[in-house]
Amino acid sequence: MVGLITMEDLSNEDVIEVLDAAERLLPVARGESYLPLLQGRILGNLFFEPSTRTRMSFETAMKRLGGDVVNLGDVSTSSVVKGETLFDTVQMVDGYTDIIALRHPRQGAARYAQDAARVPVLNGGDGAGHHPTQTMLDLFTIRQAHGRLEGLDVVLAGDLRYGRTVHSLSHALVRFGCRVVLASPELLRMPSEIVEDLRASGGDVTETTDLHASLATADVVYMTRIQKERFADEDEYTKVAGAYKLHARDLADVRSDMIVMHPLPRVDEIHPSVDSTRHAKYFEQAFNGVVTRMALLCRLLGVDVPGGEA
């Protein structure tokens, strides 16, 4: 494998292998043991968009495994402001590092970057396109909670139009035979080409505007933020801001093992009252970004994760 640009770069068997490796790395991710599998290796973090969890979890993952990290830093203080192209930036960083994690506001930028690089590129989010490393940590969180990925009922809710996390995740869920409910305001529906793709792949996909009607039968409810920064027209944003809000009282009749997830940051779509319920998994989900990205870094760098407890 050269890099990870979309979930199409991983077969179902690959996904399971990465999740199994991540499980073995949990003690290392928690700091309970040290396993310098990537000592002497350097990760280049190229983040052209704001990021907290993705950037920090990549950095933590590399350092927990004994490697090191160089960061692009603030784009406004880089050579990008002098007119350096993404292609040239990537070629330059390629010479400094063994692997690159890239986030960029332009859809397709990660594929373009991989064309410029000899080292593997991990797509940390490209505009409203794909976010496969987020999908992997989402799948890890779901499997940890339910013991399986196959045949679950999953509700994806909120901004499905611009949400790259749900674009990647929906494809993965369908591949594992999950039934998917897409709950969103009309203005923020999942792009029709993605829905058509999911159904053409045999996916059991339902579209609705009624989130609450789908809660009772769900195994997973995946909330997303309405992304103001993706709207060209602020009036359109105002029409849908705050469309869905999940409170603890909404969870009275849900399945006991149902989990609530969110890629974070949240605004007001999950009320803090949900945090103390047994269903809340979003902060655990954020931690899982470390262990899953550890497993992906090892895989793309050709390093085996030892079996058994690390």
Secondary structure as GFF3:
##gff-version 3
##sequence-region A 1 310
A	DSSP	three_ten_helix	7	9	.	.	.	ID=ss1
A	DSSP	alpha_helix	12	24	.	.	.	ID=ss2
A	DSSP	alpha_helix	26	29	.	.	.	ID=ss3
A	DSSP	beta_strand	42	47	.	.	.	ID=ss4
A	DSSP	alpha_helix	53	64	.	.	.	ID=ss5
A	DSSP	beta_strand	68	71	.	.	.	ID=ss6
A	DSSP	three_ten_helix	75	77	.	.	.	ID=ss7
A	DSSP	three_ten_helix	79	82	.	.	.	ID=ss8
A	DSSP	alpha_helix	86	94	.	.	.	ID=ss9
A	DSSP	beta_strand	99	104	.	.	.	ID=ss10
A	DSSP	alpha_helix	109	116	.	.	.	ID=ss11
A	DSSP	beta_strand	121	126	.	.	.	ID=ss12
A	DSSP	alpha_helix	132	146	.	.	.	ID=ss13
A	DSSP	beta_strand	153	157	.	.	.	ID=ss14
A	DSSP	alpha_helix	164	175	.	.	.	ID=ss15
A	DSSP	beta_strand	179	183	.	.	.	ID=ss16
A	DSSP	three_ten_helix	186	188	.	.	.	ID=ss17
A	DSSP	alpha_helix	192	200	.	.	.	ID=ss18
A	DSSP	beta_strand	204	208	.	.	.	ID=ss19
A	DSSP	three_ten_helix	212	214	.	.	.	ID=ss20
A	DSSP	beta_strand	220	223	.	.	.	ID=ss21
A	DSSP	three_ten_helix	228	230	.	.	.	ID=ss22
A	DSSP	alpha_helix	234	240	.	.	.	ID=ss23
A	DSSP	three_ten_helix	248	251	.	.	.	ID=ss24
A	DSSP	beta_strand	259	261	.	.	.	ID=ss25
A	DSSP	three_ten_helix	272	274	.	.	.	ID=ss26
A	DSSP	alpha_helix	282	300	.	.	.	ID=ss27
###
